[in-house]
Every structure is written in structure tokens, then in C-alpha cells.
Amino acid sequence: MGLFMMKGEQNNLIIIGAGGHGQVAASILFANSPHPYHLVGFLDDNPSLIAKSILGKKVLGTVAELPEIKHDCVFIAVGENNDRTSLYHNLSSKGEKFVNLVHPDAIIASDVEIGQGVIACAGVVINTGTKIGNNVILNTGCTIDHHNRIDDHVHIAPGAHLGGDVRVGMGSLVGMGAIITPQNVIGERSIVGAGAVVRKDIADSILAAGVPAEKIRDVTEEDHL
């Protein structure tokens, strides 16, 4: 699938989430010229945001009100992996179409495969042979080297760097400034702490931190992935 699922002003986009990440998503949309979609507005379940104007677009209501608003496609701009995953499955079951938002300053090799609902922020680099799943956040300035596999619902935080042939399992978080050395695997629903250096595989549902990264504890339901 290409960087944009569909193009043209007739495609009306709703951004789900009006917090900081939602504002980044909108700014990436506006940074593209011409804009690939017409942003109708935001939806957010935070009552304090309803009816506010953000970057010139209103918060139109809660997520439950999505069917009442004319639109063609959505983007889920929620940073927390668990919440974003739940929203993705919920909206997928209702037939919603998801778009990708890619900053014009991102560098992406021509053969990279990208799923749907993906954001690639400013300064992102994705090298040849890499596959990116659905509903993935590639945050500001992260680099994904050659032949990586980034599974669904992953968040690669700002400034994280992944060497070649790395795999990041479904729903995991690679923290800000972390380094994953080549040919290592991060298991599903795991957390790599900020600034960690991963030199060996990390199992599923593990919080790992430090230099070199070591298991700190198991990930719990209370952890924000």
C-alpha cells in the first residue's frame, strides 16, 4: 500500500484524538502540499476539549458521534498503544477506512511496505526492505534501518534508532532515544525504556531498560504501552 490510501479533496478526514499527538497528526497533514485530505475536524472523549478550535479545526464531539459526521476516512491519533489498538479494532469492525500521514521530511525507501493508519513524523528514516504494520507510530526523528519488521500497533518513540534486521512485535513501545542493535527481536507488548541499548532479544511482555538493556520486570495491565 502506498503512503496515502487515497487522495483528493473529496476525501473528508476525521482525526480521532485532539491532544498533543492529534495536533502533530494535523500539522503533518497541513505540511503536505497539496493536502491529501480535507480535515473535517477532531473527535475526542475528553469533555474539556469538545467544541474547542485546534489548528483552525473544531473538536466536533466524542468518538461515539463519528457515525453522525460526514466523512470518508479516519486517522487514530492516540499515543497510548492499548487505547489506540482498541480503537483500531472497534473502528475496523465498523468498516472505517484508515489513512496514513507522512511528513514531507520523512525519508522512506521506495520498496518499503506500509500498512494503514500509520504516521511517520518529521525526520523519520525507513530504509529498504522494511515492512511496517497497521496503526503504527513512527515518531519524530526515529530511524528504521534495512529489512526491519515493525508489527501492528507499535510505537517507535522520538529519536529511537533500530539497526538492520530488527523485529518489533505487536503492540510494543520502543522508548525515546533507545537503540536496538542489528538482528535483535523485541517481543509483543514489551517496553524498551528511554535511552536503553538493546543488544539481545527481549521476550514478550517485558519492561527492559539500561545499557545494555536488561529485564526490569514483566509488563502489567496498568502499564501505558
Number of C-alpha atoms within 10 A of each C-alpha: 10 13 18 17 16 17 13 11 13 12 15 17 23 25 24 25 25 27 17 12 18 22 17 19 27 23 15 20 21 17 15 15 8 11 14 22 23 19 21 18 23 32 26 23 16 14 10 8 20 17 14 15 14 16 11 8 14 18 25 20 21 17 17 10 12 18 10 8 12 11 19 17 20 21 26 28 27 23 21 18 23 19 14 22 21 12 17 20 11 12 17 12 9 10 9 18 17 25 26 27 25 23 22 16 16 18 16 18 14 11 13 19 17 21 20 22 24 27 28 28 24 21 19 25 20 26 19 17 17 23 19 24 19 21 30 30 28 28 23 22 22 26 24 27 20 20 19 26 21 26 21 24 29 32 26 28 23 23 22 25 24 26 18 21 18 23 24 27 23 23 25 29 27 28 22 21 19 26 26 27 18 18 16 20 22 27 19 22 23 27 27 29 22 20 19 22 22 25 17 16 17 23 17 18 19 22 24 26 21 16 13 13 22 20 14 12 11 15 17 13 8 6 12 13 25
